[in-house]
């Protein structure tokens, strides 16, 4: 279960893919997962291009919906976690090493859409909004 994965990964050496634009949250993720290998992006297209060009070698994904330091982006905004998922869905679906995905966005509608986009992927997905300040 993903709840157990997120708790135990602080001590384990794992590869974590992060899509996040907040410097404060990134700092907190680096502290929490200091023994892990973190790959961090703040742009949906750059994150997708990385996966497309480098393959998928991640145990966990931490995904935000609202990027570009915006709050409550619409589904039509070009730089969101949802746009990232639409482009990278096939890569994520076929990633054998992926143990789970945590959507940490405060945007409930955006997080719901992201979770729904992953519904048929066969991956364990939870929405766990970051606490403020995290």
VOKERO-438954 format. One record per residue (C-alpha): residue in one letter; x, y, z. Coordinates in Angstrom, 3 decimals. Example, Ala and Ser with C-alpha at 12.3 -4.5 7.8 and 13.67 -1.06 7.14 Angstrom:
# residues 2
<atom lotor="A" X="12.300" Y="-4.500" Z="7.800"/>
<atom lotor="S" X="13.670" Y="-1.060" Z="7.140"/>
***
This chain:
# residues 134
<atom lotor="X" X="0.000" Y="0.000" Z="0.000"/>
<atom lotor="X" X="1.307" Y="3.447" Z="-0.880"/>
<atom lotor="X" X="0.827" Y="4.803" Z="2.651"/>
<atom lotor="X" X="3.483" Y="2.384" Z="3.866"/>
<atom lotor="X" X="5.743" Y="3.191" Z="0.931"/>
<atom lotor="X" X="5.736" Y="6.908" Z="1.670"/>
<atom lotor="X" X="6.527" Y="6.330" Z="5.347"/>
<atom lotor="X" X="9.377" Y="3.856" Z="4.825"/>
<atom lotor="X" X="11.081" Y="5.609" Z="1.941"/>
<atom lotor="X" X="12.732" Y="8.228" Z="4.119"/>
<atom lotor="X" X="15.291" Y="5.615" Z="5.204"/>
<atom lotor="X" X="15.430" Y="3.517" Z="2.031"/>
<atom lotor="X" X="17.549" Y="4.418" Z="-1.034"/>
<atom lotor="X" X="14.971" Y="4.826" Z="-3.775"/>
<atom lotor="X" X="14.500" Y="6.912" Z="-6.899"/>
<atom lotor="X" X="11.789" Y="9.547" Z="-6.607"/>
<atom lotor="X" X="10.412" Y="11.653" Z="-9.446"/>
<atom lotor="X" X="9.023" Y="15.015" Z="-8.296"/>
<atom lotor="X" X="6.938" Y="17.529" Z="-10.236"/>
<atom lotor="X" X="6.781" Y="20.661" Z="-8.066"/>
<atom lotor="X" X="7.310" Y="24.410" Z="-8.497"/>
<atom lotor="X" X="7.480" Y="25.563" Z="-4.866"/>
<atom lotor="X" X="11.044" Y="26.070" Z="-3.627"/>
<atom lotor="X" X="9.771" Y="25.631" Z="-0.074"/>
<atom lotor="X" X="8.168" Y="22.249" Z="-0.810"/>
<atom lotor="X" X="11.231" Y="21.110" Z="-2.753"/>
<atom lotor="X" X="13.430" Y="21.977" Z="0.234"/>
<atom lotor="X" X="11.113" Y="19.974" Z="2.520"/>
<atom lotor="X" X="11.099" Y="16.993" Z="0.136"/>
<atom lotor="X" X="14.920" Y="17.084" Z="0.060"/>
<atom lotor="X" X="14.992" Y="17.020" Z="3.858"/>
<atom lotor="X" X="12.408" Y="14.267" Z="4.188"/>
<atom lotor="X" X="13.922" Y="12.052" Z="1.491"/>
<atom lotor="X" X="17.584" Y="12.919" Z="2.103"/>
<atom lotor="X" X="18.734" Y="9.336" Z="1.533"/>
<atom lotor="X" X="16.881" Y="9.003" Z="-1.749"/>
<atom lotor="X" X="17.752" Y="9.900" Z="-5.319"/>
<atom lotor="X" X="15.485" Y="12.821" Z="-6.298"/>
<atom lotor="X" X="14.760" Y="13.981" Z="-9.832"/>
<atom lotor="X" X="12.881" Y="17.277" Z="-9.685"/>
<atom lotor="X" X="11.063" Y="19.230" Z="-12.380"/>
<atom lotor="X" X="8.907" Y="22.346" Z="-12.211"/>
<atom lotor="X" X="7.704" Y="22.215" Z="-15.812"/>
<atom lotor="X" X="5.301" Y="19.585" Z="-17.170"/>
<atom lotor="X" X="6.795" Y="19.499" Z="-20.673"/>
<atom lotor="X" X="10.405" Y="19.237" Z="-19.444"/>
<atom lotor="X" X="9.369" Y="16.439" Z="-17.064"/>
<atom lotor="X" X="7.697" Y="14.548" Z="-19.915"/>
<atom lotor="X" X="10.703" Y="15.050" Z="-22.209"/>
<atom lotor="X" X="12.976" Y="13.673" Z="-19.489"/>
<atom lotor="X" X="10.889" Y="10.502" Z="-19.181"/>
<atom lotor="X" X="10.599" Y="10.130" Z="-22.939"/>
<atom lotor="X" X="14.335" Y="10.532" Z="-23.515"/>
<atom lotor="X" X="15.715" Y="8.724" Z="-20.457"/>
<atom lotor="X" X="13.264" Y="5.950" Z="-19.712"/>
<atom lotor="X" X="11.584" Y="5.313" Z="-16.405"/>
<atom lotor="X" X="13.602" Y="4.281" Z="-13.354"/>
<atom lotor="X" X="11.545" Y="5.634" Z="-10.454"/>
<atom lotor="X" X="10.037" Y="3.900" Z="-7.446"/>
<atom lotor="X" X="7.752" Y="6.772" Z="-6.448"/>
<atom lotor="X" X="6.257" Y="9.855" Z="-8.076"/>
<atom lotor="X" X="5.260" Y="12.990" Z="-6.145"/>
<atom lotor="X" X="3.116" Y="15.162" Z="-8.407"/>
<atom lotor="X" X="1.693" Y="18.650" Z="-8.061"/>
<atom lotor="X" X="-1.114" Y="19.958" Z="-10.266"/>
<atom lotor="X" X="-0.616" Y="23.732" Z="-10.200"/>
<atom lotor="X" X="2.727" Y="24.843" Z="-11.612"/>
<atom lotor="X" X="4.264" Y="28.226" Z="-12.583"/>
<atom lotor="X" X="3.593" Y="29.430" Z="-9.020"/>
<atom lotor="X" X="-0.115" Y="29.571" Z="-9.809"/>
<atom lotor="X" X="-2.955" Y="28.431" Z="-7.577"/>
<atom lotor="X" X="-6.011" Y="26.501" Z="-8.767"/>
<atom lotor="X" X="-5.061" Y="26.303" Z="-12.451"/>
<atom lotor="X" X="-7.797" Y="25.274" Z="-14.845"/>
<atom lotor="X" X="-7.619" Y="21.999" Z="-16.755"/>
<atom lotor="X" X="-6.816" Y="24.043" Z="-19.867"/>
<atom lotor="X" X="-3.681" Y="25.690" Z="-18.489"/>
<atom lotor="X" X="-0.659" Y="24.414" Z="-20.402"/>
<atom lotor="X" X="1.710" Y="23.703" Z="-17.471"/>
<atom lotor="X" X="0.004" Y="21.412" Z="-14.953"/>
<atom lotor="X" X="0.465" Y="17.980" Z="-13.489"/>
<atom lotor="X" X="-2.603" Y="16.911" Z="-15.460"/>
<atom lotor="X" X="-1.009" Y="17.933" Z="-18.783"/>
<atom lotor="X" X="2.111" Y="16.022" Z="-17.721"/>
<atom lotor="X" X="0.029" Y="12.892" Z="-17.068"/>
<atom lotor="X" X="-1.793" Y="13.146" Z="-20.376"/>
<atom lotor="X" X="1.543" Y="13.185" Z="-22.233"/>
<atom lotor="X" X="3.353" Y="10.591" Z="-20.104"/>
<atom lotor="X" X="0.483" Y="8.193" Z="-19.321"/>
<atom lotor="X" X="1.795" Y="5.336" Z="-21.462"/>
<atom lotor="X" X="5.294" Y="5.612" Z="-19.980"/>
<atom lotor="X" X="3.901" Y="5.566" Z="-16.436"/>
<atom lotor="X" X="1.479" Y="2.725" Z="-17.153"/>
<atom lotor="X" X="4.294" Y="0.471" Z="-18.384"/>
<atom lotor="X" X="6.802" Y="1.407" Z="-15.653"/>
<atom lotor="X" X="7.463" Y="-1.862" Z="-13.839"/>
<atom lotor="X" X="9.513" Y="-0.392" Z="-10.981"/>
<atom lotor="X" X="6.919" Y="2.247" Z="-10.004"/>
<atom lotor="X" X="5.473" Y="1.394" Z="-6.585"/>
<atom lotor="X" X="3.119" Y="4.342" Z="-6.264"/>
<atom lotor="X" X="2.117" Y="7.885" Z="-7.090"/>
<atom lotor="X" X="1.290" Y="10.585" Z="-4.566"/>
<atom lotor="X" X="-0.590" Y="13.606" Z="-5.858"/>
<atom lotor="X" X="0.242" Y="16.307" Z="-3.337"/>
<atom lotor="X" X="-1.636" Y="19.253" Z="-4.857"/>
<atom lotor="X" X="-3.889" Y="21.518" Z="-2.793"/>
<atom lotor="X" X="-6.156" Y="21.895" Z="-5.816"/>
<atom lotor="X" X="-8.913" Y="19.317" Z="-5.161"/>
<atom lotor="X" X="-10.385" Y="19.429" Z="-8.664"/>
<atom lotor="X" X="-6.960" Y="19.247" Z="-10.309"/>
<atom lotor="X" X="-5.934" Y="16.375" Z="-8.012"/>
<atom lotor="X" X="-9.193" Y="14.533" Z="-8.755"/>
<atom lotor="X" X="-8.600" Y="14.906" Z="-12.496"/>
<atom lotor="X" X="-5.031" Y="13.649" Z="-12.121"/>
<atom lotor="X" X="-6.144" Y="10.657" Z="-10.084"/>
<atom lotor="X" X="-8.897" Y="9.934" Z="-12.605"/>
<atom lotor="X" X="-6.384" Y="10.147" Z="-15.477"/>
<atom lotor="X" X="-4.376" Y="7.383" Z="-13.778"/>
<atom lotor="X" X="-7.409" Y="5.234" Z="-12.905"/>
<atom lotor="X" X="-6.771" Y="2.599" Z="-15.584"/>
<atom lotor="X" X="-2.982" Y="2.599" Z="-15.230"/>
<atom lotor="X" X="-2.919" Y="-0.192" Z="-12.654"/>
<atom lotor="X" X="-0.750" Y="1.953" Z="-10.373"/>
<atom lotor="X" X="-1.387" Y="2.754" Z="-6.722"/>
<atom lotor="X" X="-2.397" Y="6.428" Z="-6.617"/>
<atom lotor="X" X="-3.357" Y="8.561" Z="-3.629"/>
<atom lotor="X" X="-4.162" Y="12.202" Z="-3.156"/>
<atom lotor="X" X="-2.398" Y="13.504" Z="-0.081"/>
<atom lotor="X" X="-2.352" Y="17.323" Z="-0.125"/>
<atom lotor="X" X="0.768" Y="18.868" Z="1.342"/>
<atom lotor="X" X="0.291" Y="20.482" Z="4.703"/>
<atom lotor="X" X="1.148" Y="24.129" Z="4.869"/>
<atom lotor="X" X="3.975" Y="24.882" Z="4.918"/>
<atom lotor="X" X="4.442" Y="21.100" Z="4.317"/>
***
